């Protein structure tokens, strides 16, 4: 894009001011990062693998019943029961002893009925602005 001579002179003067130019660069980088804010900080996982299927809770609504839970409302992915249901493939014992089951899955020693290992991919900061 060709600039008018007056605008070329203005741009040259702006570039000569080092502090202003670097402020523009820093602002541009921070603005670009803010466009990806949902992937950096969010209380929902970016990607979930449950029983061989992939889900994107960051973009779509999935009820807890989709992951073997009881409620038809949106799954609260921070709850240990929901995390256990996803990681174990919907094992019903997750309602009673979720931490024990998740520890056994992490250690590789869990072998319950209907077990199919799943996982959750969380953002770098697993909290949203309103949590």
Helices and strands as residue ranges (DSSP letters): H 5-16, H 18-35, H 37-40, E 47-50, E 53-55, G 64-67, H 80-88, G 92-95, H 98-107, E 119-121
